[in-house]
Amino acid sequence: MSALPPIAELLPHTPPMILLDEMVSVDGQKVVCRVKVRPDSMFVEDGKVPALVAIEYMAQAIGASVGLVAKTAGKPVKVGFLLGTRELALSVDYFEVGDELLVESERLFGEQVIGSFKSSVTRQGVEVASALVNVYQGSDDGPPPM
């Protein structure tokens, strides 16, 4: 694939809720995105971001990959919903300002509106967070029925 579009074109968010910096690669069912923790990054407090925010990094990587498919097909980017996560493992308590993180998500199964992804966050080549993430892609009519 040629140059990837800016992450802001792939997510239905607006700053400051766009947490990722860029999509690094996409290959079939797998996407890799990058985020650098900056002093003004969302969720930074006392120079640190709680590791639990890794779930949102993972969800946004998934959203960016789905957004790229929509954009490539000439369709609008739709809102997605994090349904839940299983097997969440965090080997650190926080990320620090200056950390560069790679966020990887691979589709395990799914259809057009629902999917499950194996996701991870690495820092300096070491996995520091992982989870199975389940998502739902909303329709133009809003969130899923409860």
Disulfide bonds with the S-S distance in Angstrom:
none
